[in-house]
């Protein structure tokens, strides 16, 4: 009964490094790739989960905003959720482009405070916090570096393209602010000139590696839009940019933006939500420009080598205005207001009068899962060590589905008291459920030992696991 016929299941090896022992400590591990998986049976695979479209949270209908508003960045700062975006834009190189600001306490209702800093058409009654060339893609973030100066707690990057010796030069500049509203240059010279930068370039402080990371736009030798990365200890001096790498066989496509960010609650994993651009297609005749776009999902464990699902993560909607060139662009930032879900945002109807920003949600740490169909199947992890009192799963099943877990030694022999026979089927839909055997859920006696986790599941998804204390993620 416990194996549900699993003795006859053929297992397929996933991970070429599966014999290497990995220490997961007590950190949360999502099933985004085959990093933890040594083998699996037919009927079990990694499944991508698309987010749910929610409310329209902002319509860019102010005179200083308009149809070309874009390049949103959002982050939580205490009890406030800060939102920045490009407003009025005559052209990409206009010095009259503006950066706008809105804020919220729930991630749904955003208001535009009357900032009163910059004049637009004779009035300072607006929410403009920056005006200039760099407003084309001005991208602020909250600097969580514990050593940052108080008057530089907010930082930003923005691009400009000055003419030097008759040629346009791509430049990326750095900015600082004590309050997220009043911005000044960190220095007059650019921090980067190697790149194209005509996109939403993003930067953040990486607490896992204790450095700043920058992800920016460039083109490869064949003219495809690509993502490149650099690191810095001081936000001024950066390593030479390197293009993102992907495993062999991945399609070469235009990745227009990147929206790269560490995952909340699993900051050792980087997530990226690029807008994928298909310039040769045209769906809506009345739109003057060619191209259609969707959003894809990628993840990385080092910020350089990326695992990417080839299928679209966010498809264009029924609205035909989302089937034009630069719609469906994910904002930079993941917000958690509800402990059960992540909120993030996507822009719609680009270059239409109905240009707007929409909230989307996804299960907390539920971007993808190990999924089994109705017939059931199993998978086994590579050898690992852990540090924690309980094995805690983020999972869901159907009414007839279930999950069972066995702990094995390094060679694959079941440990007494932790076999499939020792565990009653786990079923339901829970974000933090301890695995229990007949002897209970305490596995602290196995801390530091080399073990494997064997999972048998039917009509079920396992999104993430961790070992540690029972707690509510907030």
Secondary structure, DSSP 8 states (H G I E B T S, - for coil): --STTGGG--EEE--TTTTS-EEEET--EE-SSSSSEEEEETTEEEEE---EEEEEEEE--STTS-TT-EEEEEEEETTEEEEEEE---SSTT-TT-EEEEEEESSSS--B------S-BTTB--S-EEEESGGGGS-EEEE---TT--GGGSEEEEEEE--EETTEE--EEEEEEESSSSS-EES-SS-SB-SS---S--EEEEETTTTEEEEEEEEE-TTS-EEEEEEEESSSSSB---EE-EE-TT----EE-----EEETTEEEEEEE--EEEETT----TTSSS--EEEE--EEESSSSEEEE-SS-SB---SSGGGGSTT-SEE-B--B-SSTTEEEEEEEESTTSTT-EEEEEEEETT-SEEEEE-TT-EEEEE-SEEE--SEEEEEEEEEEEEEEEEEEEETTS-B-TT-SGGGS--B-SEEEEEE--BTTBS--GGGTTS-EEEEEEEEEEEEEEEEEE------
